Amino acid sequence: MHTVICAKQTPSTTAILAVEEGKVTWSDPGGSPDIANPWDEYAIEEAIRLREKHGGKVTAISMGPEEAREALKTAIAMGCDEAVLISDEAIKGSDTLATSYVLAKAIEKLGDVDLVIFGRQAIDGDTGQTSMQVARRLGWTPFSLVSSVDELDPEGRTVSVTRAIESGRQKVKGALPAALSVLKEINEPRYPSFKGIRKATKYMRRELRTWGAADLEADVDRIGEAGSGVSWPEIYMLPPREGECTIIEADTPEAAASALVDKLFEEKVI
Ligand SMILES: Cc1cc2nc3c(=O)[nH]c(=O)nc-3n(C[C@H](O)[C@H](O)[C@H](O)COP(=O)(O)OP(=O)(O)OC[C@H]3O[C@@H](n4cnc5c(N)ncnc54)[C@H](O)[C@@H]3O)c2cc1C
C-alpha cells in the first residue's frame, strides 16, 4: 500500500495577519508563524494507522513556498516515511484549480499510489475544494467528509468508509485508488515523539525532495495565475471590531446572573 497525504502550510492559529502591498503577510510573536494545517494532522494520523494495519509506506506532499517545509517536517515527525516539497515561482498565484492540477501531477509522478488523504479544509483558504478537485483530475474514487475508514482491502482493491453528512451517517464502498478528505472525529493525532522530531530535522536536511514545475512536466498555462479561474482583485484587512465590555458586579452569582438577564432584555438581545 502506498498512501499519500497532502499537507498544506498555513499561518499559525495565533499569527497576526496584515496586508502589505496587496499581499497577506503574517508573523507570530509566539515564534512559529508557519504550521501544518491543523486539519491535515488527522489525515497524517489516519495514513500512519492504515500503514500500521496494512503495511506499505506513507509519503507526504506539500505545494507552497519554502515555509511549507514546516508542514512536511510535522508529517515526518509524526511518522510519515517520505516527503516531497513542490515549490516553484511559476506556481505562485495558484487558486484551487491550479493547486489541484499541481498536486495531481505530483501524485502521478510518485506512481503506484493507492490512496491519497486530505484534511477537510485549510484554515486559511477554507474552500474545502482541493481534495475533490484532485480526485476528479486523477479519475479516482472520491470520498468527502470521512469520519471513519471501516475496511481497506489492498488485494481486493476496495475501501469502505463512513461519511458524516447532515442527515446522519452514510456507509460507502468504492474502488482503489481513492481520495479521502477526513474529519476531526476520525482519530486523535499523535504528538511527535522526541525521536520523531530528531528524525524529521535530519530528514529535512538530507533527504527532502523538492520538485518544480519542470520536474512535474506541468503545463505552464495550468499553473499560477494563468491556470487559475479565480483572481483576487483586492485584498484588505477588515476594520478591527469595535465594542465595549461591561463587568457586572453583584454580591452573589445569582444576583449577577439576574442583573445580566435584565441587561440582555434591556439591550433586546433576548
Ligand atoms: C487568485 C488567488 C491567488 C492565490 N495565490 C496564492 C499564492 O501565491 N500562494 C499561496 O500559498 N496560496 C495562494 N492562493 C490560495 C491557494 O489557492 C489555496 O490556499 C489553495 O488552492 C488551497 O485551497 P484552500 O486553502 O481553500 O484549501 P482546501 O481546499 O480547503 O484544502 C483542502 C485540503 O487540500 C489539501 N491542500 C490544499 N492546499 C494544499 C497545498 N498547497 N499543498 C498540499 N495540500 C494542500 C490539504 O489536505 C487540505 O486540508 C491563492 C488563491 C487565489 C484565489
The ligand as an SDF file (V2000), in Angstrom:
LIG
                    3D

 53 58  0  0  0  0  0  0  0  0999 V2000
   -6.1590   34.3810   -7.0210 C   0  0  0  0  0  0  0  0  0  0  0  0
   -5.5060   33.5110   -5.9860 C   0  0  0  0  0  0  0  0  0  0  0  0
   -4.1400   33.5930   -5.7710 C   0  0  0  0  0  0  0  0  0  0  0  0
   -3.5500   32.8020   -4.7870 C   0  0  0  0  0  0  0  0  0  0  0  0
   -2.2090   32.9140   -4.6150 N   0  0  0  0  0  0  0  0  0  0  0  0
   -1.6280   32.1200   -3.6840 C   0  0  0  0  0  0  0  0  0  0  0  0
   -0.2200   32.1480   -3.5070 C   0  0  0  0  0  0  0  0  0  0  0  0
    0.5090   32.8690   -4.1760 O   0  0  0  0  0  0  0  0  0  0  0  0
    0.3170   31.3680   -2.5280 N   0  0  0  0  0  0  0  0  0  0  0  0
   -0.4830   30.5530   -1.7520 C   0  0  0  0  0  0  0  0  0  0  0  0
    0.0290   29.8560   -0.8700 O   0  0  0  0  0  0  0  0  0  0  0  0
   -1.8150   30.4860   -1.8940 N   0  0  0  0  0  0  0  0  0  0  0  0
   -2.3910   31.2550   -2.8520 C   0  0  0  0  0  0  0  0  0  0  0  0
   -3.7270   31.1980   -3.0010 N   0  0  0  0  0  0  0  0  0  0  0  0
   -4.5100   30.3300   -2.1070 C   0  0  0  0  0  0  0  0  0  0  0  0
   -4.4530   28.9120   -2.6940 C   0  0  0  0  0  0  0  0  0  0  0  0
   -5.0680   28.8850   -3.9380 O   0  0  0  0  0  0  0  0  0  0  0  0
   -5.2390   27.9740   -1.7920 C   0  0  0  0  0  0  0  0  0  0  0  0
   -4.7740   28.0880   -0.4840 O   0  0  0  0  0  0  0  0  0  0  0  0
   -5.0420   26.5440   -2.2680 C   0  0  0  0  0  0  0  0  0  0  0  0
   -5.5250   26.4060   -3.5660 O   0  0  0  0  0  0  0  0  0  0  0  0
   -5.8020   25.5770   -1.4060 C   0  0  0  0  0  0  0  0  0  0  0  0
   -7.1220   25.9930   -1.2490 O   0  0  0  0  0  0  0  0  0  0  0  0
   -7.6650   26.1380    0.2140 P   0  0  0  0  0  0  0  0  0  0  0  0
   -6.6860   26.9340    1.0060 O   0  0  0  0  0  0  0  0  0  0  0  0
   -9.0530   26.5650    0.1660 O   0  0  0  0  0  0  0  0  0  0  0  0
   -7.5530   24.6410    0.7570 O   0  0  0  0  0  0  0  0  0  0  0  0
   -8.7780   23.4960    0.8500 P   0  0  0  0  0  0  0  0  0  0  0  0
   -9.2960   23.2300   -0.4790 O   0  0  0  0  0  0  0  0  0  0  0  0
   -9.7140   23.9440    1.9470 O   0  0  0  0  0  0  0  0  0  0  0  0
   -7.7960   22.3340    1.3740 O   0  0  0  0  0  0  0  0  0  0  0  0
   -8.3440   21.0470    1.4800 C   0  0  0  0  0  0  0  0  0  0  0  0
   -7.1900   20.0750    1.6860 C   0  0  0  0  0  0  0  0  0  0  0  0
   -6.4010   20.0340    0.4820 O   0  0  0  0  0  0  0  0  0  0  0  0
   -5.0170   19.8730    0.8120 C   0  0  0  0  0  0  0  0  0  0  0  0
   -4.2680   21.0240    0.3110 N   0  0  0  0  0  0  0  0  0  0  0  0
   -4.7330   22.2700   -0.0060 C   0  0  0  0  0  0  0  0  0  0  0  0
   -3.7270   23.0680   -0.4470 N   0  0  0  0  0  0  0  0  0  0  0  0
   -2.6010   22.3120   -0.4070 C   0  0  0  0  0  0  0  0  0  0  0  0
   -1.2220   22.5600   -0.7200 C   0  0  0  0  0  0  0  0  0  0  0  0
   -0.8250   23.7630   -1.1610 N   0  0  0  0  0  0  0  0  0  0  0  0
   -0.3250   21.5600   -0.5340 N   0  0  0  0  0  0  0  0  0  0  0  0
   -0.7240   20.3350   -0.0880 C   0  0  0  0  0  0  0  0  0  0  0  0
   -2.0130   20.0370    0.2400 N   0  0  0  0  0  0  0  0  0  0  0  0
   -2.9360   21.0050    0.0670 C   0  0  0  0  0  0  0  0  0  0  0  0
   -4.9400   19.7330    2.3440 C   0  0  0  0  0  0  0  0  0  0  0  0
   -5.0440   18.3550    2.6890 O   0  0  0  0  0  0  0  0  0  0  0  0
   -6.2120   20.4740    2.7900 C   0  0  0  0  0  0  0  0  0  0  0  0
   -6.6900   20.0390    4.0390 O   0  0  0  0  0  0  0  0  0  0  0  0
   -4.3420   31.9330   -3.9990 C   0  0  0  0  0  0  0  0  0  0  0  0
   -5.7230   31.8450   -4.2210 C   0  0  0  0  0  0  0  0  0  0  0  0
   -6.2950   32.6100   -5.2030 C   0  0  0  0  0  0  0  0  0  0  0  0
   -7.7820   32.5150   -5.4310 C   0  0  0  0  0  0  0  0  0  0  0  0
  1  2  1  0
  2  3  1  0
  2 52  2  0
  3  4  2  0
  4  5  1  0
  4 50  1  0
  5  6  2  0
  6  7  1  0
  6 13  1  0
  7  8  2  0
  7  9  1  0
  9 10  1  0
 10 11  2  0
 10 12  1  0
 12 13  2  0
 13 14  1  0
 14 15  1  0
 14 50  1  0
 15 16  1  0
 16 17  1  0
 16 18  1  0
 18 19  1  0
 18 20  1  0
 20 21  1  0
 20 22  1  0
 22 23  1  0
 23 24  1  0
 24 25  2  0
 24 26  1  0
 24 27  1  0
 27 28  1  0
 28 29  2  0
 28 30  1  0
 28 31  1  0
 31 32  1  0
 32 33  1  0
 33 34  1  0
 33 48  1  0
 34 35  1  0
 35 36  1  0
 35 46  1  0
 36 37  1  0
 36 45  1  0
 37 38  2  0
 38 39  1  0
 39 40  1  0
 39 45  2  0
 40 41  1  0
 40 42  2  0
 42 43  1  0
 43 44  2  0
 44 45  1  0
 46 47  1  0
 46 48  1  0
 48 49  1  0
 50 51  2  0
 51 52  1  0
 52 53  1  0
M  END
$$$$
